[in-house]
Amino acid sequence: MEPIIIVLIILVVLVFIALIKTIQVIPQASAAIVERFGRYTRTLNAGLNIVVPFIDTIRNRIDLREQVVPFPPQPVITQDNLVVNIDTVIYYQVTDARAATYEVASYIQAIEQLTVTTLRNIIGGMDLERTLTSREEINAALRGVLDEATGKWGIRVNRVELKAIEPPTSIQDSMEKQMRADRDKRAQILTAEGTRQAAILTAEGEKQSQILRAEGDAKASALRAEGEAQAIRTVFESIHAGDPDQKLLSYQYLQMLPKIAEGDANKLWIVPSEIGDALKGLSGAIGNFGPMGRGSGNSDSGKSIGKGDGGGERRERPSID
């Protein structure tokens, strides 16, 4: 009985192992390569799959999702004989599991080496300055070459990125000095432009202010002139309306003479030539407006008549007090 039990146990174990090998569950976004007696038979897709146990074997399981592979820095010589270290990142995806398994031994290593050689060819035709400023151009050229070369491997290169481009230390110091000089130059230019613009605005403001001030002075002078003209016109009309004679004008003229001499700054007073005419007019006015008994030559009270020996008349000149 014991041998039979042992055989049954062995059979049960074999059946269990066969079931395990028969039923293959492939996860989503994955694929498996099946070989029968060492020869490719089919590709298992995601889900539950049945294979022949002990005859069909799973050669390789491949992830069909997009993969990201960073490559270590690679020294590359530019056209102007400068060595730069370039870090690259490759985004790829397996589109054909069979080709990725049988067309290339290790597609990761193949992509890395192809990236290095292609990058050296591209950078070798550029100088350092163009290399630092042409990342998009380098990425596009590198992606085109890799996509064409890896297509037969069942791999699609979706994107290539340059993580860093590191020139030599001496070149970095020179570049920093140049950048600092350029920044200082731009700062000085901006400062000069600001000063120039401020001076222009200040000059324009002063010009506008002077123009406005001149216009204000002109208007004020015009208004003053109009006021003075109106005052003169009013005085002139009032004088003509009052019909003054020469005597009154002479008297007013003499009254204005002290006002002309007023002020501490008047060191010299010039007597106008018209003062003689004014005095004559004023004296005539005083003579005409004097007392009737003393100032009139036609009055009998201002003269005495007497008889002399010859019977003639003698006149005496009136006395003036």
Disulfide bonds with the S-S distance in Angstrom:
none
